[in-house]
Amino acid sequence: MERVKIVYSFNKRGYEAEYWRREIAASSGGSLVFVPFNHDPYLDYELYTRAQLLDNLYFARDARLVRMYSDLEAVLIAADADALVVDNCFPYHPEFLRRLQVYKVLRTTDGPITAYDRDIAYLHAYDHVLFHSPAYSPDMGMAEKLAYCGAKRYDFVPLGLFDAAFRPDRFEDDLFAQPRDVDIVFVGSQVVGKMSLVAAVKRAFGDRFRLHGATTPKRNLYFNLVHGFPGWVSKLPYDQVVPLYQRAKIGFNIHNRGKYTVGSYRLFNLPGNGVMQISDGGQYLDSFFRTGEEIAGYEGADELVEKLHYYLEHESERVEMARAGFRRVMREYRFRDCMKRIASCIAGGMSGRPRDAQAAEQQRAGAPQPSDDGAPRGRDARGGGGGPA
């Protein structure tokens, strides 16, 4: 691959901002240079979470936005950048992007739950879209949706595992030899769409289930009043998540629209810490892991509870699946590997290389291979392997 210099724009705060900046920069090497640019400090992201809100700011020539844009242009010039990747909440107005003489890449991370708020409104302003999940809706997959909306070029690039989200210094055997005194764990935002299932697990397992996440007193009160007082949800500082995961036997995953939003960072964080994972995602799980070998699937609370019981009672099967998931993440989904995949997609787009030729290059590099609909090729979706159907 020819030398490519990429400015990577993101919005994070505090501890997250530190490791995002550090790991983006550390993904550089050889012919590849990544330059991190945190666009968060300029103004609250809530002011531009929707495209119309951003348009209002841009029309008013908001001073904070103008300063952000000026600083980004200075970074692009100083880096002699070839491309700009924009991640998280997108702050750049299409009319600003239009004047930037670089290859512009939009990286989506929330899928259909924000598609009409911000993703689709900006597609025309970018040369390339990188989507994190092949799922979109019952009517079509994400690749078909992007094509339908007129995206110029698009590729499936999963999210991955930051070094800050596990212990890179630990060997596999050490990780799996340590005692695990937490039976079940879930760390995630306390949103209404997840509450019913989370409450069912809490009622079934009580104190054997550790539940944490971003929440408010109002949400906690609603959760308990509506779902029969399953328990109070507490926040967990970022630096305590990895130690908790490395004590846990099983973690489950739930997404806001079920299988149509599968692909969160938690999908990689759990196996990266030796946690056996049970996730929603249906047929799309095989786009990330081998269902039944590296991950177990479920549909609905009853099946999830049944499989949690099964794998807690069948230790050897749980450990075997956890090890397989861990190995897959270490082999393909470390953050630096995902960044190399991003660079390969960008290089292919900048050179005008046909997608088939790009796929062949990615195959040589060990990346997941896209099918005709943009999702990686995998086996047919199966049940949770060894557990109850």
One Martini backbone bead per residue (centre of mass of N, CA, C, O) as a GRO file, in nm:
protein
  389
    1MET     BB    1   0.096   0.035   0.023
    2GLU     BB    2   0.072   0.347   0.001
    3ARG     BB    3   0.114   0.635   0.134
    4VAL     BB    4  -0.101   0.725   0.419
    5LYS     BB    5  -0.280   1.020   0.536
    6ILE     BB    6  -0.482   1.034   0.841
    7VAL     BB    7  -0.752   1.202   0.969
    8TYR     BB    8  -0.904   1.147   1.297
    9SER     BB    9  -1.236   1.215   1.384
   10PHE     BB   10  -1.356   1.278   1.724
   11ASN     BB   11  -1.579   1.226   2.028
   12LYS     BB   12  -1.425   1.268   2.347
   13ARG     BB   13  -1.385   1.207   2.707
   14GLY     BB   14  -1.139   1.184   2.902
   15TYR     BB   15  -1.043   0.869   2.913
   16GLU     BB   16  -1.139   0.814   2.627
   17ALA     BB   17  -0.975   1.035   2.483
   18GLU     BB   18  -0.697   0.925   2.553
   19TYR     BB   19  -0.718   0.639   2.412
   20TRP     BB   20  -0.798   0.729   2.135
   21ARG     BB   21  -0.554   0.900   2.071
   22ARG     BB   22  -0.335   0.687   2.126
   23GLU     BB   23  -0.447   0.452   1.929
   24ILE     BB   24  -0.452   0.606   1.670
   25ALA     BB   25  -0.151   0.681   1.658
   26ALA     BB   26  -0.047   0.373   1.698
   27SER     BB   27  -0.156   0.281   1.402
   28SER     BB   28   0.093   0.361   1.298
   29GLY     BB   29   0.288   0.246   1.007
   30GLY     BB   30   0.495   0.279   0.773
   31SER     BB   31   0.263   0.387   0.525
   32LEU     BB   32   0.105   0.478   0.793
   33VAL     BB   33  -0.097   0.770   0.898
   34PHE     BB   34  -0.227   0.881   1.213
   35VAL     BB   35  -0.441   1.166   1.307
   36PRO     BB   36  -0.570   1.300   1.580
   37PHE     BB   37  -0.914   1.452   1.626
   38ASN     BB   38  -1.083   1.628   1.875
   39HIS     BB   39  -1.418   1.767   1.849
   40ASP     BB   40  -1.544   1.807   2.144
   41PRO     BB   41  -1.438   2.083   2.295
   42TYR     BB   42  -1.604   2.308   2.136
   43LEU     BB   43  -1.893   2.152   2.163
   44ASP     BB   44  -2.180   2.025   2.234
   45TYR     BB   45  -2.313   1.744   2.083
   46GLU     BB   46  -2.619   1.815   2.133
   47LEU     BB   47  -2.608   2.054   1.909
   48TYR     BB   48  -2.545   1.804   1.661
   49THR     BB   49  -2.719   1.528   1.647
   50ARG     BB   50  -2.863   1.683   1.421
   51ALA     BB   51  -2.863   1.813   1.111
   52GLN     BB   52  -3.038   2.066   1.169
   53LEU     BB   53  -2.868   2.174   1.400
   54LEU     BB   54  -2.613   2.215   1.234
   55ASP     BB   55  -2.735   2.408   1.027
   56ASN     BB   56  -2.796   2.631   1.228
   57LEU     BB   57  -2.505   2.684   1.313
   58TYR     BB   58  -2.390   2.742   1.033
   59PHE     BB   59  -2.575   2.980   0.958
   60ALA     BB   60  -2.477   3.144   1.228
   61ARG     BB   61  -2.173   3.120   1.267
   62ASP     BB   62  -2.058   2.967   1.493
   63ALA     BB   63  -1.774   3.017   1.673
   64ARG     BB   64  -1.711   2.721   1.756
   65LEU     BB   65  -1.731   2.600   1.473
   66VAL     BB   66  -1.524   2.778   1.331
   67ARG     BB   67  -1.284   2.685   1.508
   68MET     BB   68  -1.294   2.389   1.442
   69TYR     BB   69  -1.254   2.419   1.133
   70SER     BB   70  -0.984   2.567   1.147
   71ASP     BB   71  -0.828   2.346   1.301
   72LEU     BB   72  -0.868   2.120   1.100
   73GLU     BB   73  -0.730   2.254   0.860
   74ALA     BB   74  -0.454   2.276   1.002
   75VAL     BB   75  -0.412   1.971   1.038
   76LEU     BB   76  -0.429   1.888   0.741
   77ILE     BB   77  -0.186   2.058   0.652
   78ALA     BB   78   0.035   1.957   0.852
   79ALA     BB   79  -0.015   1.645   0.752
   80ASP     BB   80  -0.072   1.611   0.456
   81ALA     BB   81  -0.351   1.501   0.390
   82ASP     BB   82  -0.557   1.254   0.223
   83ALA     BB   83  -0.758   1.201   0.474
   84LEU     BB   84  -1.095   1.189   0.628
   85VAL     BB   85  -1.219   1.078   0.939
   86VAL     BB   86  -1.558   1.037   1.071
   87ASP     BB   87  -1.665   1.007   1.408
   88ASN     BB   88  -1.946   0.963   1.565
   89CYS     BB   89  -2.032   1.279   1.599
   90PHE     BB   90  -2.121   1.495   1.336
   91PRO     BB   91  -1.979   1.841   1.267
   92TYR     BB   92  -1.985   1.851   0.943
   93HIS     BB   93  -2.067   2.042   0.699
   94PRO     BB   94  -2.113   2.002   0.366
   95GLU     BB   95  -2.006   2.294   0.285
   96PHE     BB   96  -1.734   2.246   0.421
   97LEU     BB   97  -1.644   1.978   0.291
   98ARG     BB   98  -1.638   2.076  -0.009
   99ARG     BB   99  -1.351   2.242   0.040
  100LEU     BB  100  -1.206   1.982   0.092
  101GLN     BB  101  -0.889   1.835  -0.035
  102VAL     BB  102  -1.009   1.542   0.050
  103TYR     BB  103  -1.074   1.229   0.156
  104LYS     BB  104  -1.404   1.138   0.257
  105VAL     BB  105  -1.504   0.974   0.575
  106LEU     BB  106  -1.770   0.779   0.698
  107ARG     BB  107  -1.835   0.656   1.034
  108THR     BB  108  -2.049   0.424   1.146
  109THR     BB  109  -2.204   0.331   1.496
  110ASP     BB  110  -2.551   0.325   1.509
  111GLY     BB  111  -2.721   0.313   1.268
  112PRO     BB  112  -3.070   0.321   1.251
  113ILE     BB  113  -3.103   0.513   1.515
  114THR     BB  114  -2.944   0.764   1.328
  115ALA     BB  115  -2.986   0.784   1.019
  116TYR     BB  116  -3.206   1.035   1.011
  117ASP     BB  117  -3.039   1.241   1.179
  118ARG     BB  118  -2.728   1.201   1.014
  119ASP     BB  119  -2.624   1.005   0.801
  120ILE     BB  120  -2.798   1.053   0.537
  121ALA     BB  121  -2.757   1.369   0.523
  122TYR     BB  122  -2.421   1.315   0.451
  123LEU     BB  123  -2.348   1.129   0.208
  124HIS     BB  124  -2.287   1.345  -0.025
  125ALA     BB  125  -2.012   1.457   0.138
  126TYR     BB  126  -1.892   1.171   0.080
  127ASP     BB  127  -1.676   0.920  -0.061
  128HIS     BB  128  -1.711   0.735   0.207
  129VAL     BB  129  -1.842   0.438   0.374
  130LEU     BB  130  -1.830   0.304   0.709
  131PHE     BB  131  -1.972   0.008   0.829
  132HIS     BB  132  -2.044  -0.194   1.134
  133SER     BB  133  -2.311  -0.325   0.997
  134PRO     BB  134  -2.523  -0.531   0.791
  135ALA     BB  135  -2.760  -0.414   0.932
  136TYR     BB  136  -3.107  -0.256   0.932
  137SER     BB  137  -3.373  -0.418   0.819
  138PRO     BB  138  -3.634  -0.612   0.704
  139ASP     BB  139  -3.586  -0.492   0.399
  140MET     BB  140  -3.266  -0.427   0.451
  141GLY     BB  141  -2.947  -0.373   0.424
  142MET     BB  142  -2.693  -0.151   0.453
  143ALA     BB  143  -2.580  -0.159   0.167
  144GLU     BB  144  -2.851  -0.114   0.024
  145LYS     BB  145  -2.917   0.155   0.161
  146LEU     BB  146  -2.671   0.314   0.061
  147ALA     BB  147  -2.728   0.278  -0.238
  148TYR     BB  148  -3.016   0.403  -0.234
  149CYS     BB  149  -2.885   0.687  -0.115
  150GLY     BB  150  -2.598   0.734  -0.289
  151ALA     BB  151  -2.347   0.612  -0.216
  152LYS     BB  152  -2.034   0.594  -0.356
  153ARG     BB  153  -1.894   0.430  -0.111
  154TYR     BB  154  -1.869   0.100   0.059
  155ASP     BB  155  -1.787  -0.058   0.386
  156PHE     BB  156  -1.721  -0.326   0.595
  157VAL     BB  157  -1.630  -0.225   0.941
  158PRO     BB  158  -1.567  -0.326   1.224
  159LEU     BB  159  -1.528  -0.302   1.518
  160GLY     BB  160  -1.339  -0.313   1.835
  161LEU     BB  161  -1.040  -0.358   2.039
  162PHE     BB  162  -0.911  -0.192   2.274
  163ASP     BB  163  -0.644  -0.188   2.481
  164ALA     BB  164  -0.815  -0.045   2.718
  165ALA     BB  165  -1.037  -0.308   2.712
  166PHE     BB  166  -0.782  -0.471   2.817
  167ARG     BB  167  -0.503  -0.718   2.861
  168PRO     BB  168  -0.223  -0.736   2.667
  169ASP     BB  169  -0.021  -0.876   2.893
  170ARG     BB  170  -0.203  -1.130   2.871
  171PHE     BB  171  -0.231  -1.454   2.859
  172GLU     BB  172  -0.451  -1.691   2.795
  173ASP     BB  173  -0.394  -1.888   3.033
  174ASP     BB  174  -0.408  -1.671   3.253
  175LEU     BB  175  -0.696  -1.572   3.202
  176PHE     BB  176  -0.830  -1.877   3.239
  177ALA     BB  177  -0.707  -1.938   3.539
  178GLN     BB  178  -0.872  -1.746   3.671
  179PRO     BB  179  -1.097  -1.653   3.877
  180ARG     BB  180  -1.472  -1.662   3.851
  181ASP     BB  181  -1.723  -1.485   4.056
  182VAL     BB  182  -1.897  -1.394   3.804
  183ASP     BB  183  -2.157  -1.505   3.625
  184ILE     BB  184  -2.299  -1.221   3.534
  185VAL     BB  185  -2.282  -0.958   3.273
  186PHE     BB  186  -2.374  -0.597   3.244
  187VAL     BB  187  -2.261  -0.317   3.034
  188GLY     BB  188  -2.494  -0.045   2.997
  189SER     BB  189  -2.724   0.142   2.890
  190GLN     BB  190  -3.029   0.272   3.032
  191VAL     BB  191  -3.270   0.170   2.825
  192VAL     BB  192  -3.591   0.102   2.755
  193GLY     BB  193  -3.550  -0.135   2.535
  194LYS     BB  194  -3.375  -0.317   2.766
  195MET     BB  195  -3.532  -0.362   3.039
  196SER     BB  196  -3.698  -0.624   3.019
  197LEU     BB  197  -3.460  -0.823   2.981
  198VAL     BB  198  -3.287  -0.741   3.223
  199ALA     BB  199  -3.506  -0.803   3.435
  200ALA     BB  200  -3.531  -1.107   3.377
  201VAL     BB  201  -3.241  -1.175   3.462
  202LYS     BB  202  -3.252  -1.061   3.749
  203ARG     BB  203  -3.484  -1.244   3.849
  204ALA     BB  204  -3.333  -1.521   3.785
  205PHE     BB  205  -3.030  -1.434   3.943
  206GLY     BB  206  -2.973  -1.185   4.089
  207ASP     BB  207  -2.661  -1.164   4.244
  208ARG     BB  208  -2.530  -1.317   3.989
  209PHE     BB  209  -2.597  -1.031   3.861
  210ARG     BB  210  -2.412  -0.778   3.700
  211LEU     BB  211  -2.527  -0.430   3.694
  212HIS     BB  212  -2.434  -0.172   3.456
  213GLY     BB  213  -2.462   0.195   3.389
  214ALA     BB  214  -2.586   0.446   3.224
  215THR     BB  215  -2.768   0.682   3.432
  216THR     BB  216  -3.065   0.773   3.622
  217PRO     BB  217  -3.292   0.820   3.861
  218LYS     BB  218  -3.534   0.811   3.669
  219ARG     BB  219  -3.464   0.542   3.527
  220ASN     BB  220  -3.453   0.368   3.780
  221LEU     BB  221  -3.743   0.412   3.866
  222TYR     BB  222  -3.875   0.304   3.612
  223PHE     BB  223  -3.751   0.021   3.612
  224ASN     BB  224  -3.883  -0.064   3.889
  225LEU     BB  225  -4.185   0.006   3.851
  226VAL     BB  226  -4.230  -0.156   3.573
  227HIS     BB  227  -4.027  -0.431   3.659
  228GLY     BB  228  -4.044  -0.522   3.971
  229PHE     BB  229  -3.782  -0.458   4.128
  230PRO     BB  230  -3.477  -0.569   4.027
  231GLY     BB  231  -3.295  -0.300   4.059
  232TRP     BB  232  -3.015  -0.102   4.098
  233VAL     BB  233  -2.838   0.103   3.884
  234SER     BB  234  -2.487   0.138   3.828
  235LYS     BB  235  -2.213   0.295   3.783
  236LEU     BB  236  -1.898   0.247   3.588
  237PRO     BB  237  -1.595   0.296   3.569
  238TYR     BB  238  -1.376   0.243   3.322
  239ASP     BB  239  -1.139   0.121   3.515
  240GLN     BB  240  -1.361  -0.123   3.610
  241VAL     BB  241  -1.443  -0.305   3.371
  242VAL     BB  242  -1.212  -0.505   3.323
  243PRO     BB  243  -1.203  -0.638   3.605
  244LEU     BB  244  -1.493  -0.744   3.582
  245TYR     BB  245  -1.471  -0.914   3.326
  246GLN     BB  246  -1.227  -1.095   3.453
  247ARG     BB  247  -1.463  -1.223   3.659
  248ALA     BB  248  -1.640  -1.330   3.426
  249LYS     BB  249  -1.824  -1.575   3.258
  250ILE     BB  250  -2.088  -1.412   3.153
  251GLY     BB  251  -2.205  -1.226   2.867
  252PHE     BB  252  -2.448  -1.004   2.750
  253ASN     BB  253  -2.630  -0.894   2.455
  254ILE     BB  254  -2.790  -0.575   2.371
  255HIS     BB  255  -2.994  -0.407   2.136
  256ASN     BB  256  -3.211  -0.159   2.044
  257ARG     BB  257  -3.288  -0.344   1.759
  258GLY     BB  258  -3.137  -0.581   1.787
  259LYS     BB  259  -3.024  -0.722   1.499
  260TYR     BB  260  -3.024  -0.421   1.356
  261THR     BB  261  -2.774  -0.328   1.587
  262VAL     BB  262  -2.544  -0.500   1.557
  263GLY     BB  263  -2.190  -0.414   1.671
  264SER     BB  264  -2.070  -0.343   1.925
  265TYR     BB  265  -1.810  -0.312   2.141
  266ARG     BB  266  -1.910  -0.541   2.334
  267LEU     BB  267  -1.869  -0.776   2.127
  268PHE     BB  268  -1.541  -0.752   2.194
  269ASN     BB  269  -1.492  -0.705   2.501
  270LEU     BB  270  -1.577  -0.971   2.617
  271PRO     BB  271  -1.384  -1.180   2.470
  272GLY     BB  272  -1.120  -1.006   2.535
  273ASN     BB  273  -1.182  -1.106   2.861
  274GLY     BB  274  -1.298  -1.415   2.863
  275VAL     BB  275  -1.599  -1.390   2.787
  276MET     BB  276  -1.882  -1.543   2.753
  277GLN     BB  277  -2.114  -1.502   2.477
  278ILE     BB  278  -2.454  -1.365   2.458
  279SER     BB  279  -2.642  -1.279   2.158
  280ASP     BB  280  -2.781  -1.089   1.964
  281GLY     BB  281  -2.848  -1.097   1.576
  282GLY     BB  282  -2.885  -1.354   1.447
  283GLN     BB  283  -2.770  -1.385   1.126
  284TYR     BB  284  -2.544  -1.152   1.189
  285LEU     BB  285  -2.333  -1.290   1.374
  286ASP     BB  286  -2.165  -1.430   1.132
  287SER     BB  287  -2.017  -1.151   1.065
  288PHE     BB  288  -1.819  -1.196   1.336
  289PHE     BB  289  -1.898  -1.494   1.430
  290ARG     BB  290  -1.915  -1.825   1.530
  291THR     BB  291  -2.193  -1.971   1.577
  292GLY     BB  292  -2.141  -2.207   1.847
  293GLU     BB  293  -1.816  -2.137   1.902
  294GLU     BB  294  -1.773  -1.803   1.977
  295ILE     BB  295  -2.091  -1.780   2.005
  296ALA     BB  296  -2.412  -1.704   2.136
  297GLY     BB  297  -2.754  -1.717   2.070
  298TYR     BB  298  -3.062  -1.511   2.085
  299GLU     BB  299  -3.437  -1.503   2.136
  300GLY     BB  300  -3.516  -1.371   2.396
  301ALA     BB  301  -3.552  -1.412   2.735
  302ASP     BB  302  -3.596  -1.716   2.766
  303GLU     BB  303  -3.345  -1.810   2.605
  304LEU     BB  304  -3.137  -1.662   2.767
  305VAL     BB  305  -3.189  -1.791   3.044
  306GLU     BB  306  -3.143  -2.082   2.949
  307LYS     BB  307  -2.844  -2.040   2.855
  308LEU     BB  308  -2.728  -1.942   3.116
  309HIS     BB  309  -2.782  -2.199   3.272
  310TYR     BB  310  -2.631  -2.396   3.092
  311TYR     BB  311  -2.336  -2.263   3.101
  312LEU     BB  312  -2.312  -2.271   3.412
  313GLU     BB  313  -2.339  -2.599   3.410
  314HIS     BB  314  -2.119  -2.599   3.149
  315GLU     BB  315  -1.802  -2.530   3.174
  316SER     BB  316  -1.646  -2.644   2.927
  317GLU     BB  317  -1.822  -2.503   2.710
  318ARG     BB  318  -1.779  -2.217   2.802
  319VAL     BB  319  -1.467  -2.207   2.778
  320GLU     BB  320  -1.444  -2.286   2.482
  321MET     BB  321  -1.600  -2.039   2.373
  322ALA     BB  322  -1.431  -1.818   2.506
  323ARG     BB  323  -1.164  -1.891   2.366
  324ALA     BB  324  -1.261  -1.861   2.074
  325GLY     BB  325  -1.340  -1.561   2.098
  326PHE     BB  326  -1.065  -1.455   2.184
  327ARG     BB  327  -0.903  -1.549   1.934
  328ARG     BB  328  -1.062  -1.385   1.726
  329VAL     BB  329  -1.000  -1.106   1.837
  330MET     BB  330  -0.686  -1.130   1.827
  331ARG     BB  331  -0.683  -1.186   1.510
  332GLU     BB  332  -0.909  -0.934   1.403
  333TYR     BB  333  -1.020  -0.702   1.652
  334ARG     BB  334  -0.816  -0.514   1.689
  335PHE     BB  335  -0.783  -0.186   1.651
  336ARG     BB  336  -0.535  -0.192   1.458
  337ASP     BB  337  -0.674  -0.378   1.250
  338CYS     BB  338  -0.910  -0.189   1.182
  339MET     BB  339  -0.729   0.045   1.080
  340LYS     BB  340  -0.605  -0.110   0.845
  341ARG     BB  341  -0.875  -0.158   0.704
  342ILE     BB  342  -0.941   0.135   0.660
  343ALA     BB  343  -0.691   0.204   0.490
  344SER     BB  344  -0.752   0.002   0.263
  345CYS     BB  345  -1.021   0.128   0.176
  346ILE     BB  346  -0.908   0.408   0.113
  347ALA     BB  347  -0.700   0.327  -0.097
  348GLY     BB  348  -0.906   0.202  -0.288
  349GLY     BB  349  -1.076   0.460  -0.330
  350MET     BB  350  -0.848   0.658  -0.427
  351SER     BB  351  -0.766   0.457  -0.677
  352GLY     BB  352  -1.031   0.307  -0.793
  353ARG     BB  353  -1.056   0.032  -0.693
  354PRO     BB  354  -1.203  -0.238  -0.718
  355ARG     BB  355  -1.372  -0.427  -0.492
  356ASP     BB  356  -1.255  -0.705  -0.570
  357ALA     BB  357  -0.957  -0.624  -0.534
  358GLN     BB  358  -0.983  -0.537  -0.241
  359ALA     BB  359  -1.081  -0.809  -0.127
  360ALA     BB  360  -0.824  -0.964  -0.198
  361GLU     BB  361  -0.637  -0.797  -0.017
  362GLN     BB  362  -0.790  -0.853   0.251
  363GLN     BB  363  -0.756  -1.157   0.247
  364ARG     BB  364  -0.446  -1.153   0.276
  365ALA     BB  365  -0.493  -0.989   0.564
  366GLY     BB  366  -0.754  -1.135   0.715
  367ALA     BB  367  -1.022  -1.025   0.641
  368PRO     BB  368  -1.335  -0.989   0.620
  369GLN     BB  369  -1.567  -1.095   0.377
  370PRO     BB  370  -1.761  -0.975   0.138
  371SER     BB  371  -2.059  -0.978   0.014
  372ASP     BB  372  -2.301  -0.865  -0.195
  373ASP     BB  373  -2.421  -0.691   0.071
  374GLY     BB  374  -2.137  -0.629   0.253
  375ALA     BB  375  -2.107  -0.881   0.406
  376PRO     BB  376  -1.958  -1.119   0.555
  377ARG     BB  377  -1.864  -1.426   0.514
  378GLY     BB  378  -2.069  -1.701   0.633
  379ARG     BB  379  -2.241  -1.893   0.805
  380ASP     BB  380  -2.508  -2.009   0.902
  381ALA     BB  381  -2.726  -1.956   1.129
  382ARG     BB  382  -2.717  -2.055   1.469
  383GLY     BB  383  -2.724  -2.170   1.751
  384GLY     BB  384  -2.559  -2.202   2.074
  385GLY     BB  385  -2.421  -2.454   2.105
  386GLY     BB  386  -2.498  -2.710   2.334
  387GLY     BB  387  -2.745  -2.578   2.388
  388PRO     BB  388  -3.042  -2.483   2.389
  389ALA     BB  389  -3.284  -2.411   2.140
   0.00000   0.00000   0.00000
